[in-house]
């Protein structure tokens, strides 16, 4: 077990499993966010209320933060180890060993970390701890009006621009991370690898454009 957490292969394995878990979470998160485009804000507020109050989801939330922390820490450790392993740059860089997307995984990770901090402050912390969301009554029960909070935030032009830029970084990160995670798990095969790469491209495009559409459409249509 100690070898798993200390070896380079073990760190990559843990980071890959954590990354796949986060990839799954993004689909759920996107699905809930798309409820903002329904005729009423009630479905989104009900879903957000369920996510915030359900005991199983609360436990999942702690697990999610823990997994994100693991993914971030092991990614940072591996990046530093790779840099220390080659303290002096090669006379001629061998670009064939790395894809365009893989070369910027560390950079996009930093962008996403800053973005996540702002995103959590904007919505999660503000609504959960700072009373930033008003309350509404749905079927006789009180809910936080998170839909209005999100819509008001995305009616600010510079906020939309920051989100779109950050989501480009997410797309880059997902493009390489998706197929890299499966490769680390040993799913590297002449038949399966092209399929995984295709699914990785499709996933990163759909998820990224889906998240981008939310602030952009709210800004122009709401």
C-alpha positions, 0 to 999 in steps of 0.5 A: 500500500505504501508503494502505491502511494509513493511510486510514480506509477501508483501516483498516476493510477490514483490521479487517473481514478480521481480524474475519471470520478471527476469526469463523471461528476461533470456530466451530473453537474452539467445536467443539473445546470441545463435545467436553468433553460426550462420555462420555470426556475423551479426544477433547478432550485428543487434539484439544487435543494436536493443536492444540498440537503440529501444525506447521501449527497452530503457524504458524496460532496465530502468524497468529491472534495477529497478526490479533487484534492487527491487529483490536484496534489498528485498532479502537482507532485508528478509535475514537479517530479517530471521537472526535477528529473530534467533540470536542464532542457534538452538541446533540441526538444523532442515534441513528438513525445508529447501531444499539444494538449499534454504539454499544457496540462499543468498550466490548464490545471492552475487556471482551473484551480483559480477558476474553481476557487472563484466559482465556489465563492460565487455560488457554493460559499455565497449561498451556503454560508453567506446568505447570498441567495434569497428564498422562495416557496415551492409547494409550501416548502422553502428553497434557496433561489439559486437559479436567480443567483446564477442568472444575475451573475451571468448577466454581467459581461466580464463574469461571462468572459472569465467563465468562457476563458476558463472553460476553454482551459477545462476543454484542453484539460479534459481532452488529454486527461480522458484518454490519459486516465484510461491509458494509465489504467492499462487500456492501451490496445490497437482496437480500443485506444482509437475508440477511447480517443474518439470518446475523449474528444467527443466528451471534452467538446460536448461537456465544454460547449455545454458549460459554455452555453450556460453563461453565454445564453443566459447573458444574451437571452435572460 
